[in-house]
């Protein structure tokens, strides 16, 4: 359940910043399928992954955290 919340937040910010899954994956140096798995909540993102996403999207990592 927690992974789904992270995924929804990441997807929302990615779209807000005008990134496609392909573009974000390329900037992260990972596969598109990995980005998709995180966004669907089937893979729990690591702290490093979250920090790199936050840096690329230019948002504080706290903004990616699921809201309670």
N, CA, C and O atoms as CSV, one atom per row, in Angstrom:
chain,resi,resn,atom,element,x,y,z
A,1,UNK,N,N,0.818,-1.194,0.000
A,1,UNK,CA,C,0.000,0.000,0.000
A,1,UNK,C,C,0.867,1.266,0.000
A,1,UNK,O,O,0.596,2.216,-0.734
A,2,UNK,N,N,1.904,1.263,0.826
A,2,UNK,CA,C,2.803,2.415,0.890
A,2,UNK,C,C,3.485,2.669,-0.455
A,2,UNK,O,O,3.651,3.818,-0.866
A,3,UNK,N,N,3.878,1.596,-1.134
A,3,UNK,CA,C,4.526,1.734,-2.435
A,3,UNK,C,C,3.588,2.394,-3.435
A,3,UNK,O,O,4.030,3.192,-4.263
A,4,UNK,N,N,2.305,2.075,-3.371
A,4,UNK,CA,C,1.331,2.694,-4.279
A,4,UNK,C,C,1.241,4.195,-4.045
A,4,UNK,O,O,1.136,4.973,-4.993
A,5,UNK,N,N,1.284,4.596,-2.782
A,5,UNK,CA,C,1.200,6.028,-2.465
A,5,UNK,C,C,2.421,6.776,-2.998
A,5,UNK,O,O,2.290,7.867,-3.552
A,6,UNK,N,N,3.612,6.187,-2.830
A,6,UNK,CA,C,4.828,6.807,-3.384
A,6,UNK,C,C,4.687,6.911,-4.896
A,6,UNK,O,O,4.983,7.949,-5.486
A,7,UNK,N,N,4.235,5.831,-5.516
A,7,UNK,CA,C,4.107,5.806,-6.965
A,7,UNK,C,C,3.166,6.865,-7.502
A,7,UNK,O,O,3.458,7.520,-8.502
A,8,UNK,N,N,2.037,7.031,-6.835
A,8,UNK,CA,C,1.072,8.050,-7.276
A,8,UNK,C,C,1.667,9.449,-7.165
A,8,UNK,O,O,1.458,10.285,-8.044
A,9,UNK,N,N,2.401,9.705,-6.095
A,9,UNK,CA,C,3.012,11.026,-5.911
A,9,UNK,C,C,4.095,11.279,-6.969
A,9,UNK,O,O,4.173,12.365,-7.544
A,10,UNK,N,N,4.915,10.274,-7.210
A,10,UNK,CA,C,5.966,10.417,-8.219
A,10,UNK,C,C,5.342,10.663,-9.583
A,10,UNK,O,O,5.785,11.553,-10.309
A,11,UNK,N,N,4.327,9.895,-9.945
A,11,UNK,CA,C,3.653,10.071,-11.233
A,11,UNK,C,C,3.074,11.480,-11.360
A,11,UNK,O,O,3.217,12.125,-12.399
A,12,UNK,N,N,2.422,11.952,-10.300
A,12,UNK,CA,C,1.807,13.283,-10.336
A,12,UNK,C,C,2.856,14.372,-10.563
A,12,UNK,O,O,2.659,15.257,-11.394
A,13,UNK,N,N,3.954,14.312,-9.838
A,13,UNK,CA,C,5.002,15.323,-10.007
A,13,UNK,C,C,5.700,15.188,-11.356
A,13,UNK,O,O,6.076,16.191,-11.963
A,14,UNK,N,N,5.873,13.964,-11.824
A,14,UNK,CA,C,6.506,13.758,-13.138
A,14,UNK,C,C,5.670,14.433,-14.213
A,14,UNK,O,O,6.202,15.148,-15.061
A,15,UNK,N,N,4.368,14.210,-14.179
A,15,UNK,CA,C,3.485,14.814,-15.184
A,15,UNK,C,C,3.433,16.333,-15.026
A,15,UNK,O,O,3.450,17.068,-16.013
A,16,UNK,N,N,3.371,16.791,-13.785
A,16,UNK,CA,C,3.333,18.231,-13.521
A,16,UNK,C,C,4.562,18.934,-14.099
A,16,UNK,O,O,4.470,20.061,-14.585
A,17,UNK,N,N,5.704,18.265,-14.041
A,17,UNK,CA,C,6.957,18.846,-14.533
A,17,UNK,C,C,7.174,18.576,-16.028
A,17,UNK,O,O,8.197,18.974,-16.584
A,18,UNK,N,N,6.217,17.902,-16.680
A,18,UNK,CA,C,6.289,17.700,-18.122
A,18,UNK,C,C,7.172,16.548,-18.572
A,18,UNK,O,O,7.596,16.504,-19.727
A,19,UNK,N,N,7.450,15.623,-17.677
A,19,UNK,CA,C,8.269,14.464,-18.031
A,19,UNK,C,C,7.403,13.288,-18.452
A,19,UNK,O,O,6.318,13.071,-17.913
A,20,UNK,N,N,7.895,12.541,-19.412
A,20,UNK,CA,C,7.315,11.238,-19.727
A,20,UNK,C,C,8.069,10.206,-18.886
A,20,UNK,O,O,9.119,10.505,-18.316
A,21,UNK,N,N,7.520,8.985,-18.816
A,21,UNK,CA,C,8.257,7.922,-18.135
A,21,UNK,C,C,9.599,7.701,-18.827
A,21,UNK,O,O,10.615,7.468,-18.172
A,22,UNK,N,N,9.592,7.775,-20.152
A,22,UNK,CA,C,10.821,7.563,-20.920
A,22,UNK,C,C,11.863,8.629,-20.600
A,22,UNK,O,O,13.038,8.317,-20.411
A,23,UNK,N,N,11.438,9.866,-20.540
A,23,UNK,CA,C,12.362,10.960,-20.247
A,23,UNK,C,C,12.939,10.871,-18.848
A,23,UNK,O,O,14.133,11.094,-18.645
A,24,UNK,N,N,12.090,10.545,-17.882
A,24,UNK,CA,C,12.573,10.413,-16.516
A,24,UNK,C,C,13.529,9.232,-16.393
A,24,UNK,O,O,14.570,9.332,-15.743
A,25,UNK,N,N,13.172,8.117,-17.019
A,25,UNK,CA,C,14.038,6.933,-16.977
A,25,UNK,C,C,15.406,7.249,-17.576
A,25,UNK,O,O,16.436,6.850,-17.032
A,26,UNK,N,N,15.411,7.962,-18.689
A,26,UNK,CA,C,16.670,8.311,-19.342
A,26,UNK,C,C,17.538,9.178,-18.423
A,26,UNK,O,O,18.737,8.938,-18.283
A,27,UNK,N,N,16.920,10.186,-17.800
A,27,UNK,CA,C,17.677,11.059,-16.907
A,27,UNK,C,C,18.178,10.321,-15.662
A,27,UNK,O,O,19.225,10.662,-15.110
A,28,UNK,N,N,17.425,9.311,-15.227
A,28,UNK,CA,C,17.831,8.515,-14.069
A,28,UNK,C,C,18.837,7.431,-14.440
A,28,UNK,O,O,19.522,6.887,-13.575
A,29,UNK,N,N,18.920,7.121,-15.736
A,29,UNK,CA,C,19.813,6.056,-16.178
A,29,UNK,C,C,19.284,4.667,-15.854
A,29,UNK,O,O,20.053,3.739,-15.603
A,30,UNK,N,N,17.942,4.537,-15.862
A,30,UNK,CA,C,17.314,3.248,-15.570
A,30,UNK,C,C,16.325,2.921,-16.677
A,30,UNK,O,O,16.114,3.723,-17.587
A,31,UNK,N,N,15.719,1.740,-16.599
A,31,UNK,CA,C,14.757,1.332,-17.623
A,31,UNK,C,C,13.398,1.980,-17.378
A,31,UNK,O,O,13.044,2.328,-16.251
A,32,UNK,N,N,12.657,2.128,-18.458
A,32,UNK,CA,C,11.299,2.658,-18.374
A,32,UNK,C,C,10.436,1.725,-17.528
A,32,UNK,O,O,9.568,2.177,-16.781
A,33,UNK,N,N,10.678,0.427,-17.649
A,33,UNK,CA,C,9.864,-0.528,-16.894
A,33,UNK,C,C,10.040,-0.341,-15.389
A,33,UNK,O,O,9.092,-0.546,-14.631
A,34,UNK,N,N,11.224,0.040,-14.950
A,34,UNK,CA,C,11.446,0.275,-13.525
A,34,UNK,C,C,10.650,1.492,-13.050
A,34,UNK,O,O,10.051,1.460,-11.975
A,35,UNK,N,N,10.643,2.550,-13.837
A,35,UNK,CA,C,9.847,3.728,-13.487
A,35,UNK,C,C,8.375,3.326,-13.407
A,35,UNK,O,O,7.673,3.722,-12.476
A,36,UNK,N,N,7.910,2.548,-14.373
A,36,UNK,CA,C,6.526,2.095,-14.377
A,36,UNK,C,C,6.184,1.251,-13.160
A,36,UNK,O,O,5.108,1.397,-12.581
A,37,UNK,N,N,7.086,0.379,-12.774
A,37,UNK,CA,C,6.849,-0.476,-11.600
A,37,UNK,C,C,6.721,0.376,-10.333
A,37,UNK,O,O,5.855,0.117,-9.498
A,38,UNK,N,N,7.565,1.370,-10.191
A,38,UNK,CA,C,7.492,2.249,-9.018
A,38,UNK,C,C,6.180,3.024,-9.044
A,38,UNK,O,O,5.503,3.126,-8.021
A,39,UNK,N,N,5.815,3.566,-10.193
A,39,UNK,CA,C,4.592,4.358,-10.281
A,39,UNK,C,C,3.342,3.510,-10.042
A,39,UNK,O,O,2.360,4.005,-9.489
A,40,UNK,N,N,3.365,2.245,-10.450
A,40,UNK,CA,C,2.217,1.356,-10.218
A,40,UNK,C,C,2.186,0.808,-8.799
A,40,UNK,O,O,1.185,0.230,-8.377
A,41,UNK,N,N,3.268,0.986,-8.067
A,41,UNK,CA,C,3.312,0.508,-6.695
A,41,UNK,C,C,3.717,-0.943,-6.555
A,41,UNK,O,O,3.542,-1.532,-5.488
A,42,UNK,N,N,4.260,-1.536,-7.619
A,42,UNK,CA,C,4.705,-2.926,-7.534
A,42,UNK,C,C,6.159,-3.037,-7.093
A,42,UNK,O,O,6.659,-4.139,-6.864
A,43,UNK,N,N,6.830,-1.910,-6.976
A,43,UNK,CA,C,8.218,-1.880,-6.497
A,43,UNK,C,C,8.359,-0.712,-5.535
A,43,UNK,O,O,7.945,0.408,-5.835
A,44,UNK,N,N,8.937,-0.979,-4.394
A,44,UNK,CA,C,9.160,0.067,-3.387
A,44,UNK,C,C,10.412,0.850,-3.786
A,44,UNK,O,O,11.478,0.263,-3.971
A,45,UNK,N,N,10.286,2.171,-3.918
A,45,UNK,CA,C,11.465,2.956,-4.309
A,45,UNK,C,C,12.478,3.059,-3.176
A,45,UNK,O,O,12.111,3.198,-2.009
A,46,UNK,N,N,13.750,2.988,-3.535
A,46,UNK,CA,C,14.814,3.159,-2.537
A,46,UNK,C,C,14.973,4.643,-2.225
A,46,UNK,O,O,14.503,5.506,-2.966
A,47,UNK,N,N,15.639,4.914,-1.127
A,47,UNK,CA,C,15.890,6.311,-0.743
A,47,UNK,C,C,16.726,7.014,-1.814
A,47,UNK,O,O,16.481,8.180,-2.124
A,48,UNK,N,N,17.711,6.313,-2.377
A,48,UNK,CA,C,18.530,6.887,-3.435
A,48,UNK,C,C,17.682,7.218,-4.657
A,48,UNK,O,O,17.820,8.296,-5.236
A,49,UNK,N,N,16.801,6.294,-5.054
A,49,UNK,CA,C,15.913,6.532,-6.184
A,49,UNK,C,C,15.066,7.776,-5.930
A,49,UNK,O,O,14.945,8.638,-6.800
A,50,UNK,N,N,14.484,7.866,-4.740
A,50,UNK,CA,C,13.638,9.015,-4.410
A,50,UNK,C,C,14.418,10.317,-4.460
A,50,UNK,O,O,13.913,11.322,-4.962
A,51,UNK,N,N,15.646,10.314,-3.945
A,51,UNK,CA,C,16.450,11.536,-3.968
A,51,UNK,C,C,16.797,11.936,-5.394
A,51,UNK,O,O,16.767,13.119,-5.733
A,52,UNK,N,N,17.127,10.959,-6.230
A,52,UNK,CA,C,17.458,11.268,-7.619
A,52,UNK,C,C,16.238,11.805,-8.372
A,52,UNK,O,O,16.362,12.738,-9.166
A,53,UNK,N,N,15.067,11.225,-8.127
A,53,UNK,CA,C,13.833,11.723,-8.758
A,53,UNK,C,C,13.565,13.150,-8.295
A,53,UNK,O,O,13.262,14.020,-9.110
A,54,UNK,N,N,13.674,13.393,-6.998
A,54,UNK,CA,C,13.447,14.734,-6.459
A,54,UNK,C,C,14.410,15.744,-7.083
A,54,UNK,O,O,14.009,16.856,-7.426
A,55,UNK,N,N,15.672,15.360,-7.229
A,55,UNK,CA,C,16.660,16.259,-7.835
A,55,UNK,C,C,16.321,16.572,-9.285
A,55,UNK,O,O,16.386,17.728,-9.706
A,56,UNK,N,N,15.959,15.550,-10.048
A,56,UNK,CA,C,15.639,15.751,-11.464
A,56,UNK,C,C,14.386,16.609,-11.632
A,56,UNK,O,O,14.336,17.491,-12.489
A,57,UNK,N,N,13.373,16.338,-10.800
A,57,UNK,CA,C,12.121,17.089,-10.908
A,57,UNK,C,C,12.185,18.435,-10.193
A,57,UNK,O,O,11.256,19.240,-10.270
A,58,UNK,N,N,13.309,18.668,-9.490
A,58,UNK,CA,C,13.516,19.927,-8.771
A,58,UNK,C,C,12.403,20.187,-7.747
A,58,UNK,O,O,11.809,21.265,-7.697
A,59,UNK,N,N,12.149,19.159,-6.937
A,59,UNK,CA,C,11.199,19.271,-5.833
A,59,UNK,C,C,11.864,18.698,-4.587
A,59,UNK,O,O,12.720,17.819,-4.688
A,60,UNK,N,N,11.477,19.190,-3.415
A,60,UNK,CA,C,12.009,18.587,-2.186
A,60,UNK,C,C,11.528,17.138,-2.066
A,60,UNK,O,O,10.395,16.823,-2.431
A,61,UNK,N,N,12.382,16.273,-1.562
A,61,UNK,CA,C,12.008,14.865,-1.423
A,61,UNK,C,C,10.765,14.731,-0.537
A,61,UNK,O,O,9.985,13.793,-0.704
A,62,UNK,N,N,10.580,15.647,0.387
A,62,UNK,CA,C,9.411,15.605,1.264
A,62,UNK,C,C,8.106,15.739,0.472
A,62,UNK,O,O,7.077,15.195,0.871
A,63,UNK,N,N,8.153,16.464,-0.651
A,63,UNK,CA,C,6.957,16.617,-1.480
A,63,UNK,C,C,6.561,15.296,-2.154
A,63,UNK,O,O,5.391,15.098,-2.482
A,64,UNK,N,N,7.504,14.415,-2.355
A,64,UNK,CA,C,7.199,13.118,-2.960
A,64,UNK,C,C,6.603,12.149,-1.947
A,64,UNK,O,O,5.974,11.161,-2.325
A,65,UNK,N,N,6.799,12.427,-0.667
A,65,UNK,CA,C,6.321,11.525,0.379
A,65,UNK,C,C,4.790,11.491,0.393
A,65,UNK,O,O,4.138,12.525,0.242
A,66,UNK,N,N,4.232,10.314,0.572
A,66,UNK,CA,C,2.767,10.212,0.650
A,66,UNK,C,C,2.230,11.022,1.822
A,66,UNK,O,O,2.824,11.066,2.899
A,67,UNK,N,N,1.110,11.649,1.586
A,67,UNK,CA,C,0.449,12.416,2.643
A,67,UNK,C,C,-0.421,11.467,3.447
A,67,UNK,O,O,-1.122,10.625,2.885
A,68,UNK,N,N,-0.373,11.606,4.739
A,68,UNK,CA,C,-1.145,10.704,5.615
A,68,UNK,C,C,-2.599,11.049,5.622
A,68,UNK,O,O,-3.386,10.392,6.303
